[in-house]
Amino acid sequence: MTLALILSALAAVLHVYIFVMESLTWTSPRTRAVFEMTAEDAQTTKLLAFNQGFYNLFLALITATGIVMVVAGQRGVGAALVLASVGSMLAAALVLRASAPDKTRAALTQGGLPLLAVAAMVVALV
């Protein structure tokens, strides 16, 4: 269970970082470079990215809540929250890969830790 919680926490931290990029620094040169966007494209999509960033933040917060619940002894509820949130992170990465094969690297970055977290959690629960 410890490994699953660590991997889940790392996935949550990554998604907080994605939130920062999408909701707070979207038009900055550094974030535009990460997402391979022009300044014009970033400005045009700023509102969409702002909203999308909050989805990532909320998934991270649900993950953190689940981790706290497990540590507090509420293993079932906590594991369910963790699995729902990291599972959603993984599903979003799969959607990205399926809809934009040229974004495979981004999908792997977004979904790698959640995949490991889901696998570790399932093993811990079985």
C-alpha positions as CSV (number, residue, x, y, z in Angstrom):
1,M,0.0,0.0,0.0
2,T,2.9,2.4,0.8
3,L,4.2,2.2,-2.8
4,A,0.7,2.8,-4.2
5,L,0.3,5.9,-2.0
6,I,3.8,7.2,-2.9
7,L,3.1,6.8,-6.6
8,S,-0.3,8.4,-6.2
9,A,1.2,11.3,-4.4
10,L,3.7,11.8,-7.2
11,A,0.9,11.7,-9.8
12,A,-0.9,14.3,-7.8
13,V,2.2,16.6,-7.6
14,L,2.6,16.2,-11.4
15,H,-1.0,17.2,-11.9
16,V,-0.6,20.3,-9.6
17,Y,2.3,21.3,-11.8
18,I,0.1,20.8,-14.9
19,F,-2.5,23.0,-13.2
20,V,0.1,25.7,-12.7
21,M,1.1,25.6,-16.4
22,E,-2.4,25.5,-17.7
23,S,-4.1,27.9,-15.4
24,L,-1.4,30.3,-14.2
25,T,1.5,30.4,-16.7
26,W,-0.2,29.3,-20.0
27,T,1.0,32.3,-22.1
28,S,4.6,32.3,-20.7
29,P,7.4,31.4,-23.1
30,R,8.4,28.4,-20.9
31,T,4.9,26.9,-20.8
32,R,4.4,27.6,-24.5
33,A,7.6,25.7,-25.2
34,V,6.4,22.7,-23.2
35,F,3.1,22.7,-25.1
36,E,4.8,23.6,-28.4
37,M,2.5,26.7,-29.0
38,T,2.9,30.0,-30.5
39,A,2.0,33.1,-28.5
40,E,-1.0,33.6,-30.6
41,D,-2.3,30.0,-30.0
42,A,-1.7,30.4,-26.3
43,Q,-3.7,33.6,-26.2
44,T,-6.5,32.1,-28.2
45,T,-6.7,29.0,-25.9
46,K,-6.0,30.7,-22.6
47,L,-9.6,30.4,-21.2
48,L,-9.9,26.7,-22.2
49,A,-6.5,25.9,-20.7
50,F,-7.4,27.8,-17.5
51,N,-10.5,25.6,-17.1
52,Q,-8.7,22.4,-18.0
53,G,-6.0,23.2,-15.4
54,F,-8.6,23.2,-12.7
55,Y,-9.6,19.6,-13.6
56,N,-6.0,18.6,-13.0
57,L,-6.0,20.4,-9.7
58,F,-9.2,18.8,-8.6
59,L,-7.9,15.3,-9.5
60,A,-4.8,16.0,-7.4
61,L,-6.9,17.2,-4.5
62,I,-9.0,14.1,-4.6
63,T,-5.9,11.9,-4.7
64,A,-4.5,13.7,-1.7
65,T,-7.8,13.3,0.2
66,G,-7.7,9.6,-0.6
67,I,-4.2,9.3,0.7
68,V,-5.1,11.1,3.9
69,M,-8.1,8.8,4.4
70,V,-5.9,5.6,3.9
71,V,-3.3,6.9,6.4
72,A,-6.1,7.8,8.8
73,G,-7.3,4.2,8.8
74,Q,-10.2,4.6,6.3
75,R,-8.6,2.2,3.8
76,G,-11.6,1.4,1.7
77,V,-12.8,4.9,1.2
78,G,-9.3,6.3,0.7
79,A,-8.4,3.6,-1.8
80,A,-11.6,4.3,-3.7
81,L,-10.8,8.0,-3.9
82,V,-7.2,7.3,-5.0
83,L,-8.3,4.8,-7.6
84,A,-11.0,7.1,-9.0
85,S,-8.7,10.1,-9.3
86,V,-5.5,8.4,-10.6
87,G,-7.7,6.2,-12.8
88,S,-9.2,9.4,-14.3
89,M,-5.7,10.8,-14.8
90,L,-4.7,7.6,-16.6
91,A,-8.0,7.7,-18.7
92,A,-7.2,11.3,-19.7
93,A,-3.8,10.3,-20.9
94,L,-5.2,7.4,-22.9
95,V,-7.7,9.9,-24.5
96,L,-4.9,12.2,-25.3
97,R,-2.9,9.4,-27.0
98,A,-5.9,8.1,-28.9
99,S,-7.0,11.5,-30.1
100,A,-3.5,13.0,-30.9
101,P,-0.9,10.3,-31.6
102,D,1.7,13.1,-32.1
103,K,1.3,13.8,-28.4
104,T,2.4,10.3,-27.3
105,R,5.2,11.8,-25.2
106,A,2.8,14.1,-23.3
107,A,0.4,11.2,-22.8
108,L,3.2,9.0,-21.4
109,T,4.3,11.8,-19.1
110,Q,0.7,12.5,-17.9
111,G,-0.3,8.8,-17.6
112,G,2.9,7.0,-16.5
113,L,2.7,7.7,-12.7
114,P,-1.1,7.1,-12.6
115,L,-0.7,3.8,-14.4
116,L,1.9,2.7,-11.9
117,A,-0.2,4.0,-9.0
118,V,-3.3,2.1,-10.2
119,A,-1.3,-1.1,-10.7
120,A,0.3,-0.8,-7.2
121,M,-3.0,0.0,-5.6
122,V,-4.7,-3.1,-7.2
123,V,-1.9,-5.3,-6.0
124,A,-2.1,-3.8,-2.5
125,L,-5.8,-4.5,-2.3
126,V,-5.7,-8.0,-3.6
